[in-house]
Amino acid sequence: MGPSTSAEPAAPARARTRPALFALRLVAAAHAVAIFGQPVFAGVFLSGDYEMLHNHAVGADVVFYLALVQLVAAIVLWALRGARWPSAVALLIVLGETVQYFAGLNGALDLHFPLGVALIVLTVTSLIALLRPSTLGLPEVTR
C-alpha cells in the first residue's frame, strides 16, 4: 500500500496519545470548574462577607496550580506527537493567571475583573475545543 494522504493521524499515534489526551481533558475540566468558583468567592466577599477573601485567595492558588498541571499535560501530549495548540493555549492561560494573581494582590481591580472574565472564557473555550475530536486532528465519530 502507498502512503496515506489522509489528514488523520495513524492508529498507533492515536493509541499513544490517548492517555495523555484523557489526562489533559480531565485537568482542563477541573481547571474550568475551579476558575468558575473564583467570581463566586469574590462576589460574596464584595457583598460584605470579608471571610470569603481567604477562600478567594486559596481558590487563586488552586486555579493557578491546575493551570500549571494543564500546561504540563499539554506539553506531554505534544511530546507524544499529539496536537500542539493545547500547549500554546495552556501557556497563555498560565501567563494570564500570573498577571491576574499579581493584579489581585496589588488591588488593581480595573485589570483584575476584566482579565478574570477573559481567563474564564479562554479556559472554557479551550476545554470545549479539547473535547471536540476535529480540533485535535482526530476523525469525527459517526453514528
N, C-alpha and C positions, 0 to 999 in steps of 0.2 A: 504494500500500500504506500502511496505517496504521502508527503507531509500534509497535515491538516491545515486548511485555510480558515477554519472556524475561529471566531474571536474568543470562544470559551476556553478556559484552562483545561489541561489534560486531567483525566480522572485521578492519577496519583498526586498531582499538585493539589487538587481539591481535598483529597483524603488527608494530605499532610497539613493543610491549613485549617481543617475543620475544628480541632480542639482549640486552637488559638482564636479562631473567629468566635466560637462559643464563649470563651473566656472574655473576649473583648466586648461582646454583646451584653454579657452579664454585668461586667463592671460599668459599662455605659448606662445600663438601665439603673443600677444602684446610684450612679452619679446623678442621673436625671431626677430620681426620687429625692435625693438629698438636697439638690440645689433648689427644688421646689419648696423645701421647708424653710429656706432662708428668708424669703419675704414674709412668711407667716410669723416667724420669730420676730422679725423686725417690726412688723405691723402691730403685734401685741405689745412690744416694747414702746413703740411710739404712741400707743393708746393709753400709756400710763403704768404698765406693769414693768417696772425697771429691772426686775429679776430676770426678765427674758433676754436682756442684753448678754448675760452669761451664756444662755442657750444659743444665741446668735453667734457668739464668738466661738463656741465649741463646734457649732454647725459649720462655720467657716473653715475650721481645721479639717473636719471630716470631708467637706466638699473638695478642699484643695488636695488632700491625700488621695481621694478617689480619682481626681484628675491626673495625679502623678501615676497611679496604677493603670489608668486608662492609657496614658502615653506609653508606658512600658508594654502593655498588652498590644497596642497598635504597632509598636516597633517590632515586637516578636512576630506578629502577623506579616509584616513587611519582610522580615528576615527569612521567613519561610516561603517567600515568593508569592505572598498574598498582595492585596491591594495596598498601594502606597498612601492614598489620600487620607485614611484614618490617622496616620501618624502626623501629617501636617495639621489636620484639624485639632487633634489632641494637643499638639504643641501650642497652637493658637489659644486653645482653652486654658492651658496652664499659664501662658503668659498673661492672658486677660484676668485670670483669677489671682495672679500675683499682684497686678495693678489694683484689682478690686480689694484685695486684702489690705494693702497699704493705704488705699483711699479711705477705707473704713476706719483704720486705726488713726488716721490723721483728721478724721471728721470732714473729709471733702465730699459731702453728700451730693453736691452738684455733679460729681463724677460717679460716685458710688451707686446712686439709684439707676441712672440710665445704663451704666456698664453692667449692673446686675441683671437688668432686663435683657440686654444683648447676650449675656452669657447663658441665660436660661434658654433663649431662642436658639442659640448656636448648639447648646448641649442637646436639646430635644430634637432639633433638626438632624444633628449627626446621628443620634440614636435611631431615628426613623430611617435614615439612609443606610445605616448598618444592618437594619432588619430587612432591607429590600435586596434580594439577590442581584438584580440588574446593576445596582450601583457598585457592586463588588466584582463585577465581571463574571458572575455566575449565571448559568441559564435560568430562566424563569421556570417555575414549577407549573406545569399544565395539568388540568384536572380532566 
